[in-house]
Amino acid sequence: MNIAKDYFKKQWKNEEFQHSYLEEKVKLDIEYQLANLKKDIQSQKSKEELIK
């Protein structure tokens, strides 16, 4: 196993790390979805397509 995976596994045992990691992941997921929504709006997709 590589060094990064080992380090991540060790850090994952820390509750504060888990919380921070998951919080940051949610933020990135939301930013990604927002960017896609903006792109879809700019391409003038219909309201029905945007809601999906």
C-alpha positions, 0 to 999 in steps of 0.5 A: 500500500502506498504512503498516502493510503497509509496516512489517510487510514491513520488520519481517518481514525481521528473523528475531527478529521472524518468530520472535516473531510466529509464536510469538505467533500460535501462542499465540493460536491455542491460546487460541482453540481452548481457549476453544472446547473449554471452551465445548463442554465446558460445553454438555455435548457428547459425548466423541466430539464433543469428540475431533473 
